[in-house]
Amino acid sequence: MFSNKNPEFRRPTVGPRRSGSPYRLAELFFALVAKATMAIGVLVVVILAILGLATGSVDGFTDIPTTRKGWRNLLLVILALAIVVALGVYFFVPKMHHPHP
């Protein structure tokens, strides 16, 4: 065989198996939670900056709401933007199509 003559072309030896399925699932779950938390945090900061700049403030963080109605309106804007982003991802990200047997 070709690889017997040239040892550099041999397949590498297989190491120990990866960690078990429960650990892998836990790792994937917590990675997803961490990424979602960061995405929501960035979204909130961007929205606060946009709302602050829209009201004429130099730095957008001084005009955060002080009343319950103001916080409700801010959360409704954040929810509406999150829905728009989710729909955009759902409709515009290409889907993988598997061939039917």
C-alpha positions in Angstrom: 0.0 0.0 0.0 1.1 3.6 -0.7 0.9 4.7 3.0 3.1 1.8 4.1 6.0 3.1 2.0 5.4 6.7 3.1 4.6 7.0 6.8 3.7 10.7 6.5 0.6 9.8 4.6 -0.8 7.4 7.2 -3.9 8.3 9.1 -3.2 9.6 12.6 -4.0 7.4 15.5 -7.4 7.9 17.1 -7.3 9.3 20.6 -9.7 8.7 23.4 -13.4 9.4 22.7 -14.8 12.8 23.4 -16.8 13.4 26.5 -20.2 11.8 26.8 -23.4 13.0 25.4 -24.9 14.7 28.6 -21.8 16.8 29.0 -21.8 17.8 25.3 -25.5 18.7 25.5 -24.9 20.8 28.6 -22.0 22.5 26.9 -24.2 23.4 23.9 -27.1 24.5 26.1 -25.0 26.9 28.2 -23.1 28.2 25.1 -26.5 29.0 23.6 -27.7 30.7 26.8 -24.5 32.8 26.9 -24.7 33.9 23.3 -28.4 34.8 23.6 -27.7 36.8 26.7 -24.9 38.7 25.0 -27.2 39.3 21.9 -30.0 40.7 24.1 -27.6 42.9 26.0 -26.1 44.4 22.8 -29.6 44.9 21.4 -30.7 46.8 24.5 -27.6 49.0 24.5 -28.1 49.8 20.8 -31.7 50.6 21.3 -31.0 52.9 24.2 -28.3 54.6 22.1 -30.7 55.1 19.2 -33.5 56.4 21.4 -31.1 58.7 23.1 -29.8 60.1 19.9 -33.3 60.5 18.5 -34.2 62.7 21.4 -31.2 65.0 20.8 -29.0 63.7 23.6 -25.2 63.5 22.9 -24.8 60.2 24.7 -27.9 58.1 24.4 -27.7 56.7 28.0 -28.9 59.8 29.9 -32.4 59.6 28.6 -33.5 56.3 30.0 -37.2 56.2 31.1 -38.1 57.2 34.6 -41.8 56.3 34.6 -43.6 53.0 34.3 -45.2 54.1 31.1 -41.8 55.1 29.6 -40.3 51.7 30.5 -43.3 49.9 29.1 -42.9 51.8 25.8 -39.2 51.1 25.7 -39.8 47.4 26.3 -42.5 47.4 23.5 -40.0 48.9 21.1 -37.4 46.3 22.1 -39.9 43.5 21.6 -41.0 44.9 18.2 -37.4 45.1 17.0 -36.7 41.6 18.3 -39.7 40.2 16.4 -38.5 42.0 13.2 -35.0 40.5 13.6 -36.4 37.0 14.3 -38.7 37.2 11.2 -35.8 38.5 9.1 -33.6 35.6 10.2 -36.4 33.1 9.6 -37.3 34.3 6.1 -34.0 35.5 4.8 -31.4 32.9 6.1 -31.1 30.1 3.5 -32.4 26.8 4.7 -30.7 23.5 4.2 -32.8 21.3 1.9 -32.2 17.6 2.2 -33.0 15.4 -0.8 -35.9 13.1 -0.4 -35.1 9.4 -0.9 
